[in-house]
């Protein structure tokens, strides 16, 4: 993979992962205030960002599978870590929103 393409894929992981985490945090905040419509929208936004991040990741994996070795740098590792943290955070946010929904009903 060319250095520029590699950098773009890495930055995509960081950017979209960060967007997902921010949206998930906003979703939790909205649910805490009882605004479940906004919470649901923010979770959907977070998931869309994760899909975009996965596209970047798939680009890198495809290059590797085709025999074009991707140089692993600290930035590469950071981008993967950022994505995995964002996925876990979004999953946890969904669980918290569900708890807020249950509390709000009572």
DSSP file (Angstrom, degrees, kcal/mol; ACC not computed):
  #  RESIDUE AA STRUCTURE BP1 BP2  ACC     N-H-->O    O-->H-N    N-H-->O    O-->H-N    TCO  KAPPA ALPHA  PHI   PSI    X-CA   Y-CA   Z-CA
    1    1 A X              0   0    0      0, 0.0    70,-0.2     0, 0.0    59,-0.0   0.000 360.0 360.0 360.0 135.7    0.0    0.0    0.0
    2    2 A X     >  -     0   0    0      1,-0.1     4,-2.8    68,-0.1     5,-0.2  -0.302 360.0-116.0 -64.9 151.8    1.4    3.4   -0.8
    3    3 A X  H  > S+     0   0    0      1,-0.2     4,-2.7     2,-0.2     5,-0.2   0.891 115.0  50.5 -57.2 -42.0    2.4    5.6    2.1
    4    4 A X  H  > S+     0   0    0      2,-0.2     4,-2.3     1,-0.2    -1,-0.2   0.917 112.4  46.0 -65.2 -43.5   -0.3    8.2    1.3
    5    5 A X  H  > S+     0   0    0      2,-0.2     4,-2.4     1,-0.2    -2,-0.2   0.905 113.1  50.9 -64.3 -40.9   -3.1    5.6    1.0
    6    6 A X  H  X S+     0   0    0     -4,-2.8     4,-2.6     1,-0.2    -2,-0.2   0.932 110.6  48.1 -61.5 -46.7   -1.9    4.0    4.2
    7    7 A X  H  X S+     0   0    0     -4,-2.7     4,-2.9     1,-0.2     5,-0.2   0.899 110.9  51.3 -62.3 -41.0   -1.9    7.3    6.0
    8    8 A X  H  X S+     0   0    0     -4,-2.3     4,-2.0     2,-0.2    -1,-0.2   0.901 111.3  47.7 -63.3 -40.8   -5.4    8.1    4.7
    9    9 A X  H  X S+     0   0    0     -4,-2.4     4,-1.9     2,-0.2    -2,-0.2   0.921 113.2  48.2 -65.8 -43.1   -6.7    4.7    5.9
   10   10 A X  H  X S+     0   0    0     -4,-2.6     4,-2.1     1,-0.2    -2,-0.2   0.934 112.3  47.8 -62.1 -46.9   -5.1    5.2    9.3
   11   11 A X  H  X S+     0   0    0     -4,-2.9     4,-3.1     1,-0.2     5,-0.2   0.845 107.8  57.2 -65.6 -32.3   -6.5    8.7    9.7
   12   12 A X  H  X S+     0   0    0     -4,-2.0     4,-2.6    -5,-0.2     5,-0.4   0.910 106.1  49.7 -61.6 -42.2   -9.9    7.4    8.7
   13   13 A X  H  X S+     0   0    0     -4,-1.9     4,-1.9     1,-0.2     5,-0.2   0.932 115.1  43.4 -61.4 -45.1   -9.8    4.9   11.5
   14   14 A X  H  X S+     0   0    0     -4,-2.1     4,-2.2     2,-0.2    -2,-0.2   0.938 117.9  44.2 -66.6 -47.0   -8.8    7.6   14.0
   15   15 A X  H  X S+     0   0    0     -4,-3.1     4,-2.4     2,-0.2    -2,-0.2   0.959 118.8  39.9 -65.6 -52.8  -11.3   10.2   12.7
   16   16 A X  H  X S+     0   0    0     -4,-2.6     4,-2.3    -5,-0.2    -1,-0.2   0.865 115.4  52.9 -69.2 -34.1  -14.4    7.9   12.3
   17   17 A X  H  X S+     0   0    0     -4,-1.9     4,-2.2    -5,-0.4    -1,-0.2   0.917 110.6  47.9 -63.2 -42.5  -13.6    6.1   15.6
   18   18 A X  H  X S+     0   0    0     -4,-2.2     4,-2.4    -5,-0.2    -2,-0.2   0.898 110.6  51.2 -64.1 -41.2  -13.4    9.4   17.4
   19   19 A X  H  X S+     0   0    0     -4,-2.4     4,-2.7     1,-0.2     5,-0.2   0.913 109.7  50.7 -61.8 -42.1  -16.7   10.5   15.8
   20   20 A X  H  X S+     0   0    0     -4,-2.3     4,-2.5     1,-0.2    -2,-0.2   0.925 110.7  48.1 -62.2 -44.9  -18.3    7.3   16.9
   21   21 A X  H  X S+     0   0    0     -4,-2.2     4,-2.2     2,-0.2    -1,-0.2   0.910 112.5  49.0 -64.1 -41.6  -17.1    7.7   20.5
   22   22 A X  H  X S+     0   0    0     -4,-2.4     4,-2.3     2,-0.2    -2,-0.2   0.925 112.2  48.0 -62.9 -45.1  -18.3   11.3   20.6
   23   23 A X  H  X S+     0   0    0     -4,-2.7     4,-2.1     1,-0.2    -2,-0.2   0.892 110.7  51.6 -63.1 -39.3  -21.7   10.4   19.2
   24   24 A X  H  X S+     0   0    0     -4,-2.5     4,-2.1     2,-0.2    -1,-0.2   0.893 109.5  50.0 -65.0 -38.9  -22.0    7.6   21.7
   25   25 A X  H  X S+     0   0    0     -4,-2.2     4,-2.2     1,-0.2    -2,-0.2   0.914 110.7  49.3 -64.9 -42.3  -21.2    9.9   24.6
   26   26 A X  H  X S+     0   0    0     -4,-2.3     4,-2.3     1,-0.2    -2,-0.2   0.852 108.1  55.3 -64.3 -33.9  -23.8   12.4   23.3
   27   27 A X  H  X S+     0   0    0     -4,-2.1     4,-2.4     2,-0.2    -2,-0.2   0.918 107.8  48.0 -64.6 -43.5  -26.3    9.5   23.1
   28   28 A X  H  X S+     0   0    0     -4,-2.1     4,-2.5     1,-0.2    -2,-0.2   0.931 111.7  50.4 -61.8 -45.2  -25.7    8.7   26.8
   29   29 A X  H  X S+     0   0    0     -4,-2.2     4,-1.3     1,-0.2    -2,-0.2   0.899 110.9  48.9 -60.7 -41.9  -26.1   12.3   27.8
   30   30 A X  H  <>S+     0   0    0     -4,-2.3     5,-2.7     1,-0.2     3,-0.3   0.916 111.4  49.2 -64.9 -42.9  -29.4   12.6   25.8
   31   31 A X  H ><5S+     0   0    0     -4,-2.4     3,-1.6     1,-0.2    -2,-0.2   0.892 105.5  57.5 -64.4 -38.4  -30.7    9.4   27.4
   32   32 A X  H 3<5S+     0   0    0     -4,-2.5    -1,-0.2     1,-0.3    -2,-0.2   0.841 108.3  47.3 -59.4 -33.3  -29.8   10.7   30.9
   33   33 A X  T 3<5S-     0   0    0     -4,-1.3    -1,-0.3    -3,-0.3    -2,-0.2   0.415 122.5-108.3 -87.7   0.2  -32.0   13.7   30.2
   34   34 A X  T < 5S+     0   0    0     -3,-1.6     2,-1.4    -4,-0.2    -3,-0.2   0.552  78.7 132.4  85.9   7.4  -34.8   11.5   28.9
   35   35 A X     >< +     0   0    0     -5,-2.7     4,-2.0     1,-0.2    -1,-0.2  -0.655  20.1 162.4 -94.1  81.0  -34.4   12.4   25.3
   36   36 A X  H  >  +     0   0    0     -2,-1.4     4,-2.5     1,-0.2    -1,-0.2   0.747  68.1  61.6 -76.1 -24.7  -34.5    8.9   23.8
   37   37 A X  H  > S+     0   0    0      2,-0.2     4,-1.9    -3,-0.2    -1,-0.2   0.945 110.2  41.0 -64.0 -46.6  -35.2   10.1   20.3
   38   38 A X  H  > S+     0   0    0      2,-0.2     4,-2.8     1,-0.2    -2,-0.2   0.900 113.4  54.6 -66.7 -40.7  -31.9   12.0   20.2
   39   39 A X  H  X S+     0   0    0     -4,-2.0     4,-2.0     1,-0.2    -2,-0.2   0.923 109.2  47.4 -58.8 -44.9  -30.1    9.2   22.0
   40   40 A X  H  X S+     0   0    0     -4,-2.5     4,-2.1     1,-0.2    -1,-0.2   0.895 112.3  50.0 -64.1 -40.1  -31.3    6.7   19.3
   41   41 A X  H  X S+     0   0    0     -4,-1.9     4,-2.4     1,-0.2    -2,-0.2   0.911 110.0  50.1 -64.8 -42.2  -30.2    9.1   16.6
   42   42 A X  H  X S+     0   0    0     -4,-2.8     4,-2.5     2,-0.2    -1,-0.2   0.864 109.4  51.2 -66.7 -35.5  -26.8    9.6   18.1
   43   43 A X  H  X S+     0   0    0     -4,-2.0     4,-2.5     2,-0.2    -1,-0.2   0.911 109.9  50.1 -66.2 -41.1  -26.3    5.8   18.4
   44   44 A X  H  X S+     0   0    0     -4,-2.1     4,-2.1     2,-0.2    -2,-0.2   0.911 110.8  49.8 -61.8 -41.1  -27.2    5.4   14.8
   45   45 A X  H  X S+     0   0    0     -4,-2.4     4,-2.2     2,-0.2    -2,-0.2   0.912 110.0  51.0 -62.0 -43.0  -24.7    8.2   13.9
   46   46 A X  H  X S+     0   0    0     -4,-2.5     4,-2.0     1,-0.2    -2,-0.2   0.917 109.8  49.3 -61.2 -43.7  -22.1    6.4   16.0
   47   47 A X  H  X S+     0   0    0     -4,-2.5     4,-2.0     1,-0.2    -1,-0.2   0.873 108.6  53.0 -65.6 -36.6  -22.7    3.1   14.2
   48   48 A X  H  X S+     0   0    0     -4,-2.1     4,-2.1     2,-0.2    -1,-0.2   0.906 108.4  50.6 -64.8 -40.6  -22.5    4.8   10.8
   49   49 A X  H  X S+     0   0    0     -4,-2.2     4,-2.3     1,-0.2    -2,-0.2   0.886 108.4  52.7 -62.8 -38.0  -19.1    6.2   11.8
   50   50 A X  H  X S+     0   0    0     -4,-2.0     4,-2.4     2,-0.2    -1,-0.2   0.877 106.5  52.9 -65.7 -36.6  -18.0    2.7   12.8
   51   51 A X  H  X S+     0   0    0     -4,-2.0     4,-1.6     2,-0.2    -2,-0.2   0.927 109.7  48.6 -61.7 -44.4  -19.1    1.4    9.3
   52   52 A X  H  X S+     0   0    0     -4,-2.1     4,-1.6     1,-0.2    -2,-0.2   0.897 110.5  51.0 -62.7 -40.1  -16.9    4.1    7.7
   53   53 A X  H  X S+     0   0    0     -4,-2.3     4,-2.4     1,-0.2    -1,-0.2   0.900 106.7  54.4 -63.4 -40.1  -14.0    3.2   10.0
   54   54 A X  H  X S+     0   0    0     -4,-2.4     4,-3.0     1,-0.2    -1,-0.2   0.842 102.4  57.8 -63.4 -32.6  -14.4   -0.4    9.0
   55   55 A X  H  X S+     0   0    0     -4,-1.6     4,-1.9     2,-0.2    -1,-0.2   0.922 108.2  46.5 -62.1 -42.8  -14.1    0.6    5.4
   56   56 A X  H  X S+     0   0    0     -4,-1.6     4,-1.7     2,-0.2    -2,-0.2   0.921 113.7  48.1 -63.2 -43.9  -10.7    2.1    6.1
   57   57 A X  H  X S+     0   0    0     -4,-2.4     4,-2.6     1,-0.2    -2,-0.2   0.911 109.6  52.5 -64.0 -42.3   -9.7   -1.0    8.0
   58   58 A X  H  X S+     0   0    0     -4,-3.0     4,-2.8     1,-0.2    -1,-0.2   0.870 104.5  57.2 -62.1 -37.3  -10.9   -3.2    5.2
   59   59 A X  H  X S+     0   0    0     -4,-1.9     4,-1.8     1,-0.2    -1,-0.2   0.922 110.2  43.9 -58.6 -44.8   -8.8   -1.2    2.7
   60   60 A X  H  X S+     0   0    0     -4,-1.7     4,-2.0     2,-0.2    -2,-0.2   0.914 114.2  49.0 -67.8 -43.1   -5.7   -2.0    4.8
   61   61 A X  H  X S+     0   0    0     -4,-2.6     4,-2.6     1,-0.2    -2,-0.2   0.878 109.1  53.1 -65.4 -37.7   -6.6   -5.6    5.3
   62   62 A X  H  X S+     0   0    0     -4,-2.8     4,-1.7     2,-0.2    -1,-0.2   0.920 108.4  49.8 -63.1 -44.4   -7.2   -6.1    1.6
   63   63 A X  H  <>S+     0   0    0     -4,-1.8     5,-2.4    -5,-0.2    -1,-0.2   0.915 111.8  48.6 -60.3 -43.0   -3.8   -4.7    0.7
   64   64 A X  H ><5S+     0   0    0     -4,-2.0     3,-1.6     1,-0.2    -2,-0.2   0.919 109.9  51.4 -63.5 -43.7   -2.2   -7.0    3.2
   65   65 A X  H 3<5S+     0   0    0     -4,-2.6    -1,-0.2     1,-0.3    -2,-0.2   0.788 104.9  57.6 -65.0 -27.8   -4.1  -10.0    1.9
   66   66 A X  T 3<5S-     0   0    0     -4,-1.7    -1,-0.3    -5,-0.2    -2,-0.2   0.377 126.0-100.6 -84.6   5.1   -3.0   -9.1   -1.7
   67   67 A X  T < 5S+     0   0    0     -3,-1.6     2,-1.1     1,-0.2    -3,-0.2   0.486  85.0 128.3  92.0   2.9    0.7   -9.3   -0.6
   68   68 A X      < -     0   0    0     -5,-2.4    -1,-0.2    -6,-0.2    -2,-0.2  -0.767  57.4-139.1 -93.3  94.3    1.2   -5.6   -0.2
   69   69 A X        -     0   0    0     -2,-1.1     2,-0.6    -3,-0.1    -5,-0.1  -0.269   6.6-141.8 -60.2 131.5    2.7   -5.5    3.3
   70   70 A X        -     0   0    0    -10,-0.1     2,-0.3    -9,-0.0    -1,-0.1  -0.845  20.5-123.7 -93.6 122.7    1.4   -2.6    5.4
   71   71 A X        -     0   0    0     -2,-0.6     2,-0.7   -70,-0.2     5,-0.1  -0.513  21.9-136.7 -68.2 126.3    4.1   -1.1    7.6
   72   72 A X        +     0   0    0     -2,-0.3     2,-0.2     4,-0.1    -1,-0.1  -0.769  33.7 167.6 -89.2 117.8    3.0   -1.3   11.2
   73   73 A X     >  -     0   0    0     -2,-0.7     4,-2.3     1,-0.1     5,-0.2  -0.679  53.4 -97.6-118.2 174.0    3.9    2.0   13.0
   74   74 A X  H  > S+     0   0    0     -2,-0.2     4,-2.6     1,-0.2     5,-0.2   0.873 126.7  54.7 -60.2 -36.3    2.8    3.4   16.3
   75   75 A X  H  > S+     0   0    0      2,-0.2     4,-2.3     1,-0.2    -1,-0.2   0.880 106.5  50.9 -64.7 -38.5    0.2    5.4   14.4
   76   76 A X  H  > S+     0   0    0      2,-0.2     4,-2.0     1,-0.2    -2,-0.2   0.935 112.2  46.0 -63.0 -46.8   -1.2    2.2   12.9
   77   77 A X  H  X S+     0   0    0     -4,-2.3     4,-2.5     1,-0.2    -2,-0.2   0.915 111.8  52.3 -62.8 -43.4   -1.4    0.6   16.3
   78   78 A X  H  X S+     0   0    0     -4,-2.6     4,-2.7     1,-0.2    -1,-0.2   0.903 107.9  51.7 -59.9 -42.0   -3.0    3.7   17.7
   79   79 A X  H  X S+     0   0    0     -4,-2.3     4,-2.1     2,-0.2    -1,-0.2   0.900 111.1  46.6 -64.9 -40.1   -5.6    3.8   15.0
   80   80 A X  H  X S+     0   0    0     -4,-2.0     4,-2.4     2,-0.2    -1,-0.2   0.904 113.4  49.0 -67.5 -40.9   -6.6    0.2   15.6
   81   81 A X  H  X S+     0   0    0     -4,-2.5     4,-2.4     2,-0.2     5,-0.2   0.910 109.9  52.2 -62.6 -43.0   -6.8    0.8   19.3
   82   82 A X  H  X S+     0   0    0     -4,-2.7     4,-2.0    -5,-0.2    -2,-0.2   0.910 110.7  47.9 -60.2 -44.0   -8.9    3.9   18.8
   83   83 A X  H  X S+     0   0    0     -4,-2.1     4,-2.3     2,-0.2    -2,-0.2   0.936 112.0  47.9 -64.0 -47.3  -11.3    1.9   16.6
   84   84 A X  H  X S+     0   0    0     -4,-2.4     4,-2.3     1,-0.2    -2,-0.2   0.880 111.5  50.6 -64.3 -37.8  -11.7   -1.0   19.1
   85   85 A X  H  X S+     0   0    0     -4,-2.4     4,-2.6     1,-0.2    -1,-0.2   0.903 110.2  50.5 -64.1 -40.9  -12.2    1.4   22.0
   86   86 A X  H  X S+     0   0    0     -4,-2.0     4,-2.4    -5,-0.2    -2,-0.2   0.877 109.1  50.9 -66.2 -38.0  -14.9    3.2   20.0
   87   87 A X  H  X S+     0   0    0     -4,-2.3     4,-2.3     2,-0.2    -2,-0.2   0.950 113.3  45.0 -63.2 -48.5  -16.7   -0.1   19.2
   88   88 A X  H  X S+     0   0    0     -4,-2.3     4,-2.4     1,-0.2    -2,-0.2   0.901 113.3  50.8 -62.5 -41.0  -16.7   -1.1   22.9
   89   89 A X  H  X S+     0   0    0     -4,-2.6     4,-2.4     2,-0.2    -1,-0.2   0.896 110.0  49.3 -65.4 -40.5  -17.8    2.4   24.0
   90   90 A X  H  X S+     0   0    0     -4,-2.4     4,-2.0     2,-0.2    -1,-0.2   0.906 111.1  49.9 -65.6 -41.9  -20.7    2.4   21.5
   91   91 A X  H  X S+     0   0    0     -4,-2.3     4,-1.5     1,-0.2    -2,-0.2   0.923 112.7  47.0 -61.1 -44.1  -21.8   -1.1   22.7
   92   92 A X  H  X S+     0   0    0     -4,-2.4     4,-2.4     1,-0.2    -2,-0.2   0.884 107.7  56.7 -65.3 -38.6  -21.7    0.1   26.3
   93   93 A X  H  X S+     0   0    0     -4,-2.4     4,-2.6     1,-0.2    -1,-0.2   0.902 103.7  53.8 -59.9 -41.3  -23.6    3.3   25.4
   94   94 A X  H  X S+     0   0    0     -4,-2.0     4,-1.9     1,-0.2    -1,-0.2   0.906 109.3  48.5 -60.1 -40.7  -26.4    1.2   24.0
   95   95 A X  H  X S+     0   0    0     -4,-1.5     4,-2.0     2,-0.2    -2,-0.2   0.911 111.4  49.2 -66.4 -42.4  -26.6   -0.8   27.2
   96   96 A X  H  X S+     0   0    0     -4,-2.4     4,-2.6     1,-0.2    -2,-0.2   0.901 109.1  52.6 -64.0 -40.5  -26.7    2.4   29.3
   97   97 A X  H  X S+     0   0    0     -4,-2.6     4,-2.3     1,-0.2    -1,-0.2   0.903 107.7  52.0 -61.8 -40.6  -29.4    3.9   27.1
   98   98 A X  H  X S+     0   0    0     -4,-1.9     4,-2.1     2,-0.2    -1,-0.2   0.903 109.5  49.7 -63.5 -40.1  -31.5    0.8   27.7
   99   99 A X  H  X S+     0   0    0     -4,-2.0     4,-2.6     2,-0.2    -2,-0.2   0.929 110.3  49.6 -63.3 -44.7  -31.0    1.2   31.4
  100  100 A X  H  X S+     0   0    0     -4,-2.6     4,-2.4     1,-0.2    -2,-0.2   0.876 108.7  54.4 -60.8 -36.7  -32.1    4.8   31.3
  101  101 A X  H  X S+     0   0    0     -4,-2.3     4,-1.2     2,-0.2    -1,-0.2   0.924 110.0  46.1 -62.4 -43.8  -35.1    3.8   29.3
  102  102 A X  H  X S+     0   0    0     -4,-2.1     4,-1.2     1,-0.2     3,-0.3   0.908 113.4  48.4 -66.4 -42.4  -36.1    1.3   32.0
  103  103 A X  H  < S+     0   0    0     -4,-2.6     3,-0.3     1,-0.2    -1,-0.2   0.890 108.4  55.2 -63.7 -39.3  -35.6    3.8   34.8
  104  104 A X  H  < S+     0   0    0     -4,-2.4    -1,-0.2     1,-0.2    -2,-0.2   0.778 103.7  55.1 -66.3 -28.8  -37.6    6.5   32.9
  105  105 A X  H  <        0   0    0     -4,-1.2    -1,-0.2    -3,-0.3    -2,-0.2   0.840 360.0 360.0 -73.5 -34.3  -40.6    4.2   32.6
  106  106 A X     <        0   0    0     -4,-1.2    -1,-0.2    -3,-0.3    -2,-0.2   0.483 360.0 360.0 -73.5 360.0  -40.8    3.5   36.3
